[in-house]
Amino acid sequence: FLGSISGAPAQFRISDLRVNNSYRASGRFDLSAGVYGIEVQSESRRFRFDAAAQDIGWKLILQLEHVPIFGYDVVTYATMVFEPYTDLPSEGIAALRMDLKTDYLVFEHQLLRDFKVKAQVSLKGLDELVAHWGSVSELRGQVSFGKVPEADLTLRVGPFSLEELDAFGAHALPESLRGIFEGKLEIQGPLEKPNLKGAFTVENCTLGS
């Protein structure tokens, strides 16, 4: 790698860092103001992460441009805000309110519905979790962070057209799968091997010809 760092230990900047002649990175870190940021780029791929203290909370920004995740091409801009939870649990464990949303989400060059997630976060786990994929999917419940992480979640999906999942087709779904999908799934027990109970329907379904 080759680059330079300028500034004081509590406030410094990485103006241009090159790694293996393939990646270029830059960043800024201001510990006194609570501002941090880093950006990495290689040809069309770009990763950007920013964090800033806001009053008594934090705001995080994640931007991905054509970054491969598990073999899929992902483009997104996501914002996550953490704020102290006003109604602390009786156990006295500090908790934060998390609010995450995507401004846009492109998966395998296909524009998908945006994600929104809200939850109470503590060392015990995730409580009051509510997640939405557009208006066609909702996940509610809680996840505990014990020795064996456990979930108590309910997922409601649809109705939505299976054509919206074409981006996954090359990897997971049969070709030319069409229909209106709807259902409900309950997820309970250890995350490694949860109990699943649900029912799903596909109306007006076609597979190829």
C-alpha contacts under 8 A as a table, 3 or more apart, distances in Angstrom:
res1	aa1	res2	aa2	distance
1	F	17	L	7.01
1	F	18	R	5.40
1	F	19	V	4.36
1	F	20	N	5.97
1	F	21	N	7.66
2	L	17	L	5.70
2	L	18	R	5.19
2	L	19	V	6.68
3	G	14	I	7.60
3	G	15	S	7.57
3	G	16	D	5.49
3	G	17	L	4.15
3	G	18	R	6.16
4	S	14	I	6.03
4	S	15	S	6.47
4	S	16	D	6.49
4	S	17	L	6.69
5	I	12	F	6.81
5	I	13	R	5.73
5	I	14	I	4.72
5	I	15	S	6.75
6	S	12	F	5.50
6	S	13	R	5.44
6	S	14	I	6.67
6	S	15	S	7.87
7	G	11	Q	5.85
7	G	12	F	4.17
7	G	13	R	6.34
8	A	11	Q	5.07
8	A	12	F	5.49
9	P	12	F	6.26
10	A	29	F	7.55
10	A	30	D	5.99
10	A	31	L	5.23
10	A	32	S	6.66
11	Q	28	R	7.75
11	Q	29	F	5.60
11	Q	30	D	4.29
11	Q	31	L	6.16
11	Q	32	S	7.43
12	F	28	R	6.09
12	F	29	F	5.49
12	F	30	D	6.58
13	R	26	S	7.69
13	R	27	G	5.73
13	R	28	R	4.36
13	R	29	F	6.22
14	I	17	L	6.85
14	I	25	A	7.84
14	I	26	S	5.09
14	I	27	G	4.89
14	I	28	R	6.18
15	S	25	A	7.89
15	S	26	S	5.19
15	S	27	G	6.68
16	D	24	R	6.71
16	D	25	A	5.87
16	D	26	S	5.22
17	L	24	R	5.54
17	L	25	A	4.89
17	L	26	S	6.13
18	R	21	N	5.84
18	R	22	S	7.15
18	R	23	Y	5.60
18	R	24	R	4.59
18	R	25	A	6.34
19	V	22	S	6.04
19	V	23	Y	5.13
19	V	24	R	6.49
20	N	23	Y	6.75
21	N	24	R	7.82
22	S	42	S	6.03
23	Y	40	V	6.64
23	Y	41	Q	5.66
23	Y	42	S	4.81
24	R	40	V	5.68
24	R	41	Q	5.30
24	R	42	S	6.43
25	A	38	I	7.18
25	A	39	E	5.47
25	A	40	V	4.31
25	A	41	Q	6.34
26	S	38	I	5.76
26	S	39	E	5.39
26	S	40	V	6.74
27	G	36	Y	7.61
27	G	37	G	5.30
27	G	38	I	4.09
27	G	39	E	6.18
28	R	35	V	7.71
28	R	36	Y	5.73
28	R	37	G	5.28
28	R	38	I	6.57
29	F	34	G	7.99
29	F	35	V	6.01
29	F	36	Y	4.52
29	F	37	G	6.46
30	D	33	A	5.59
30	D	34	G	5.82
30	D	35	V	5.12
30	D	36	Y	6.21
31	L	34	G	4.95
31	L	35	V	6.58
31	L	36	Y	7.77
32	S	35	V	7.99
33	A	53	A	7.47
34	G	51	A	7.74
34	G	52	A	5.55
34	G	53	A	5.16
35	V	50	D	7.64
35	V	51	A	5.83
35	V	52	A	4.50
35	V	53	A	6.62
36	Y	50	D	5.71
36	Y	51	A	5.10
36	Y	52	A	6.37
37	G	48	R	7.51
37	G	49	F	5.57
37	G	50	D	4.20
37	G	51	A	6.22
38	I	48	R	5.84
38	I	49	F	5.45
38	I	50	D	6.57
39	E	46	R	7.31
39	E	47	F	5.62
39	E	48	R	4.30
39	E	49	F	6.44
40	V	46	R	5.72
40	V	47	F	5.08
40	V	48	R	6.42
41	Q	44	S	7.42
41	Q	45	R	5.61
41	Q	46	R	4.32
41	Q	47	F	6.32
42	S	45	R	5.10
42	S	46	R	6.43
43	E	46	R	7.92
44	S	65	E	7.27
44	S	66	H	6.66
45	R	64	L	7.78
45	R	65	E	5.47
45	R	66	H	5.07
45	R	67	V	5.63
46	R	63	Q	7.83
46	R	64	L	5.85
46	R	65	E	4.94
46	R	66	H	6.88
46	R	67	V	6.75
47	F	62	L	7.72
47	F	63	Q	5.92
47	F	64	L	4.89
47	F	65	E	6.54
47	F	67	V	7.28
48	R	61	I	7.86
48	R	62	L	5.85
48	R	63	Q	5.01
48	R	64	L	6.56
49	F	60	L	7.35
49	F	61	I	5.66
49	F	62	L	4.77
49	F	63	Q	6.49
50	D	60	L	5.67
50	D	61	I	5.06
50	D	62	L	6.72
51	A	58	W	7.05
51	A	59	K	5.74
51	A	60	L	4.48
51	A	61	I	6.44
52	A	58	W	5.80
52	A	59	K	5.40
52	A	60	L	6.62
53	A	56	I	7.22
53	A	57	G	5.92
53	A	58	W	4.54
53	A	59	K	6.39
54	Q	57	G	5.06
54	Q	58	W	5.34
54	Q	59	K	6.67
55	D	58	W	7.95
56	I	83	E	6.69
56	I	84	P	7.19
57	G	81	V	7.34
57	G	82	F	5.42
57	G	83	E	4.43
57	G	84	P	6.64
58	W	81	V	5.73
58	W	82	F	5.10
58	W	83	E	6.67
59	K	79	T	7.23
59	K	80	M	5.83
59	K	81	V	4.50
59	K	82	F	6.45
60	L	79	T	5.80
60	L	80	M	5.01
60	L	81	V	6.24
61	I	77	Y	7.40
61	I	78	A	5.84
61	I	79	T	4.66
61	I	80	M	6.38
62	L	76	T	7.90
62	L	77	Y	5.86
62	L	78	A	5.18
62	L	79	T	6.46
63	Q	75	V	7.63
63	Q	76	T	5.76
63	Q	77	Y	4.48
63	Q	78	A	6.38
64	L	67	V	5.92
64	L	74	V	6.78
64	L	75	V	5.11
64	L	76	T	5.25
64	L	77	Y	6.53
65	E	74	V	6.54
65	E	75	V	4.48
65	E	76	T	6.70
66	H	73	D	5.24
66	H	74	V	5.15
66	H	75	V	5.32
67	V	73	D	5.75
67	V	74	V	5.40
67	V	75	V	6.85
68	P	71	G	5.46
68	P	72	Y	5.20
68	P	73	D	4.75
68	P	74	V	6.21
69	I	72	Y	5.18
69	I	73	D	6.59
69	I	74	V	6.86
72	Y	107	F	7.11
72	Y	108	E	6.03
73	D	107	F	5.99
73	D	108	E	4.87
73	D	109	H	7.15
74	V	105	L	7.54
74	V	106	V	5.86
74	V	107	F	4.94
74	V	108	E	6.36
74	V	109	H	7.72
75	V	104	Y	7.92
75	V	105	L	5.94
75	V	106	V	4.92
75	V	107	F	6.56
76	T	102	T	6.90
76	T	103	D	7.35
76	T	104	Y	5.45
76	T	105	L	4.53
76	T	106	V	6.18
77	Y	102	T	5.62
77	Y	103	D	5.57
77	Y	104	Y	5.86
77	Y	105	L	7.03
78	A	100	L	7.09
78	A	101	K	5.66
78	A	102	T	4.18
78	A	103	D	6.13
78	A	104	Y	7.69
79	T	100	L	5.67
79	T	101	K	5.57
79	T	102	T	6.34
79	T	103	D	7.85
80	M	98	M	6.98
80	M	99	D	5.60
80	M	100	L	4.27
80	M	101	K	6.64
81	V	97	R	7.95
81	V	98	M	5.74
81	V	99	D	5.19
81	V	100	L	6.47
82	F	96	L	6.06
82	F	97	R	5.56
82	F	98	M	4.75
82	F	99	D	6.67
83	E	96	L	5.37
83	E	97	R	5.12
83	E	98	M	6.74
84	P	94	A	7.96
84	P	95	A	6.27
84	P	96	L	4.47
84	P	97	R	5.97
85	Y	88	L	6.14
85	Y	94	A	7.79
85	Y	95	A	5.43
85	Y	96	L	4.79
85	Y	97	R	5.29
85	Y	120	Q	7.26
88	L	92	G	6.53
88	L	93	I	6.98
88	L	94	A	6.50
88	L	95	A	6.46
89	P	92	G	5.66
89	P	93	I	6.29
89	P	94	A	7.75
89	P	95	A	7.92
90	S	93	I	7.74
93	I	122	S	7.11
93	I	123	L	7.54
94	A	122	S	6.31
94	A	123	L	7.96
95	A	120	Q	6.50
95	A	121	V	5.49
95	A	122	S	4.55
95	A	123	L	7.77
96	L	120	Q	5.65
96	L	121	V	5.08
96	L	122	S	6.43
97	R	118	K	7.42
97	R	119	A	5.96
97	R	120	Q	4.65
97	R	121	V	6.17
98	M	117	V	7.74
98	M	118	K	5.52
98	M	119	A	5.26
98	M	120	Q	6.10
98	M	121	V	6.70
99	D	116	K	7.56
99	D	117	V	5.85
99	D	118	K	4.63
99	D	119	A	6.87
100	L	115	F	7.88
100	L	116	K	5.59
100	L	117	V	5.01
100	L	118	K	6.42
101	K	114	D	7.24
101	K	115	F	5.58
101	K	116	K	4.32
101	K	117	V	6.38
102	T	105	L	6.61
102	T	114	D	5.50
102	T	115	F	5.57
102	T	116	K	6.74
103	D	114	D	6.69
104	Y	111	L	7.74
104	Y	112	L	7.79
104	Y	113	R	7.72
104	Y	114	D	6.00
105	L	111	L	6.03
105	L	112	L	5.64
105	L	113	R	6.90
105	L	114	D	6.08
106	V	109	H	5.67
106	V	110	Q	5.26
106	V	111	L	4.39
106	V	112	L	5.84
107	F	110	Q	5.18
107	F	111	L	6.39
107	F	112	L	6.81
107	F	167	A	6.37
108	E	167	A	5.39
108	E	168	F	7.65
109	H	167	A	7.41
110	Q	166	D	8.00
110	Q	167	A	6.00
112	L	164	E	7.31
113	R	133	W	6.13
113	R	134	G	5.00
114	D	133	W	5.86
114	D	134	G	5.41
115	F	131	A	7.31
115	F	132	H	5.73
115	F	133	W	4.68
115	F	134	G	6.30
116	K	131	A	5.59
116	K	132	H	5.19
116	K	133	W	6.64
116	K	134	G	7.83
117	V	129	L	7.33
117	V	130	V	5.78
117	V	131	A	4.19
117	V	132	H	6.41
118	K	128	E	7.67
118	K	129	L	5.77
118	K	130	V	5.29
118	K	131	A	6.32
119	A	126	L	6.20
119	A	127	D	5.88
119	A	128	E	5.30
119	A	129	L	4.26
119	A	130	V	6.35
120	Q	126	L	5.61
120	Q	127	D	4.98
120	Q	128	E	5.97
120	Q	129	L	6.89
121	V	124	K	7.84
121	V	125	G	6.00
121	V	126	L	4.90
121	V	127	D	6.60
122	S	125	G	5.39
122	S	126	L	6.67
123	L	145	F	6.93
124	K	144	S	5.82
124	K	145	F	5.28
124	K	146	G	6.92
125	G	142	Q	7.50
125	G	143	V	5.52
125	G	144	S	4.29
125	G	145	F	4.71
125	G	146	G	7.93
126	L	129	L	6.38
126	L	142	Q	5.37
126	L	143	V	5.01
126	L	144	S	6.34
126	L	145	F	7.97
127	D	141	G	6.86
127	D	142	Q	4.66
127	D	143	V	6.67
128	E	140	R	7.23
128	E	141	G	6.00
128	E	142	Q	6.13
129	L	139	L	7.48
129	L	140	R	5.37
129	L	141	G	5.28
129	L	142	Q	5.74
130	V	138	E	7.04
130	V	139	L	5.61
130	V	140	R	4.67
130	V	141	G	6.99
131	A	138	E	5.59
131	A	139	L	4.96
131	A	140	R	6.61
132	H	135	S	6.79
132	H	136	V	7.63
132	H	137	S	5.47
132	H	138	E	4.63
132	H	139	L	6.51
133	W	136	V	6.24
133	W	137	S	5.04
133	W	138	E	6.68
134	G	137	S	6.72
135	S	138	E	7.83
136	V	157	V	5.80
136	V	158	G	4.66
136	V	159	P	6.28
136	V	160	F	6.37
137	S	155	L	7.34
137	S	156	R	5.63
137	S	157	V	4.36
137	S	158	G	6.00
138	E	155	L	5.80
138	E	156	R	5.25
138	E	157	V	6.54
139	L	153	L	6.81
139	L	154	T	5.71
139	L	155	L	4.48
139	L	156	R	6.48
140	R	153	L	5.55
140	R	154	T	5.37
140	R	155	L	6.63
141	G	151	A	7.71
141	G	152	D	5.54
141	G	153	L	4.32
141	G	154	T	6.32
142	Q	151	A	5.97
142	Q	152	D	5.41
142	Q	153	L	6.14
143	V	149	P	6.98
143	V	150	E	5.67
143	V	151	A	4.40
143	V	152	D	6.35
143	V	153	L	7.77
144	S	149	P	5.37
144	S	150	E	5.26
144	S	151	A	6.42
145	F	148	V	7.04
145	F	149	P	4.76
145	F	150	E	7.09
146	G	149	P	5.18
146	G	150	E	7.53
148	V	190	P	6.36
148	V	191	L	7.85
149	P	190	P	5.76
149	P	191	L	5.91
150	E	188	Q	7.16
150	E	189	G	5.07
150	E	190	P	4.17
150	E	191	L	5.28
150	E	194	P	7.89
151	A	187	I	6.57
151	A	188	Q	5.18
151	A	189	G	5.45
151	A	190	P	6.36
151	A	191	L	6.18
151	A	194	P	7.61
152	D	186	E	7.65
152	D	187	I	5.83
152	D	188	Q	4.59
152	D	189	G	6.76
153	L	186	E	5.88
153	L	187	I	5.01
153	L	188	Q	6.38
154	T	184	K	7.30
154	T	185	L	5.81
154	T	186	E	4.53
154	T	187	I	6.16
155	L	184	K	5.63
155	L	185	L	5.03
155	L	186	E	6.30
155	L	187	I	7.86
156	R	182	E	7.88
156	R	183	G	6.00
156	R	184	K	4.48
156	R	185	L	6.50
157	V	160	F	7.93
157	V	181	F	7.66
157	V	182	E	5.41
157	V	183	G	5.33
157	V	184	K	6.20
158	G	180	I	7.92
158	G	181	F	5.83
158	G	182	E	4.27
158	G	183	G	6.58
159	P	180	I	6.13
159	P	181	F	5.35
159	P	182	E	4.60
159	P	183	G	7.87
160	F	164	E	7.80
160	F	180	I	5.46
160	F	181	F	5.50
160	F	182	E	6.93
161	S	164	E	5.93
161	S	178	R	7.16
161	S	179	G	5.80
161	S	180	I	4.65
161	S	181	F	6.22
162	L	165	L	5.50
162	L	166	D	7.41
162	L	177	L	6.85
162	L	178	R	5.42
162	L	179	G	5.56
162	L	180	I	6.15
162	L	181	F	6.44
163	E	166	D	5.42
163	E	177	L	7.20
163	E	178	R	5.96
163	E	179	G	7.60
164	E	167	A	7.49
165	L	168	F	5.64
165	L	169	G	6.95
166	D	169	G	5.00
166	D	170	A	7.99
167	A	170	A	7.20
168	F	171	H	5.64
168	F	172	A	5.82
168	F	173	L	6.34
169	G	172	A	5.53
169	G	173	L	4.48
169	G	174	P	6.23
169	G	175	E	6.25
170	A	173	L	6.90
170	A	175	E	7.76
173	L	177	L	7.58
174	P	177	L	6.11
174	P	207	L	7.52
175	E	207	L	7.27
175	E	208	G	6.44
176	S	206	T	7.62
176	S	207	L	5.72
176	S	208	G	4.82
177	L	205	C	7.43
177	L	206	T	5.91
177	L	207	L	4.71
177	L	208	G	6.45
178	R	204	N	7.68
178	R	205	C	5.43
178	R	206	T	5.13
178	R	207	L	6.50
179	G	202	V	5.89
179	G	203	E	5.59
179	G	204	N	5.13
179	G	205	C	4.15
179	G	206	T	6.44
180	I	202	V	5.28
180	I	203	E	5.10
180	I	204	N	6.62
180	I	205	C	7.09
181	F	200	F	7.31
181	F	201	T	5.89
181	F	202	V	4.58
181	F	203	E	6.75
182	E	200	F	5.68
182	E	201	T	5.45
182	E	202	V	6.57
183	G	198	G	7.38
183	G	199	A	5.59
183	G	200	F	4.01
183	G	201	T	6.14
184	K	198	G	5.38
184	K	199	A	5.73
184	K	200	F	6.44
185	L	196	L	6.82
185	L	197	K	5.69
185	L	198	G	4.10
185	L	199	A	6.62
186	E	195	N	7.90
186	E	196	L	5.72
186	E	197	K	5.14
186	E	198	G	5.98
187	I	194	P	6.24
187	I	195	N	5.85
187	I	196	L	5.00
187	I	197	K	6.87
188	Q	194	P	5.44
188	Q	195	N	5.18
188	Q	196	L	6.71
189	G	193	K	7.28
189	G	194	P	4.68
189	G	195	N	5.93
190	P	193	K	5.52
190	P	194	P	5.02
191	L	194	P	5.32
202	V	205	C	6.04
206	T	209	S	7.25
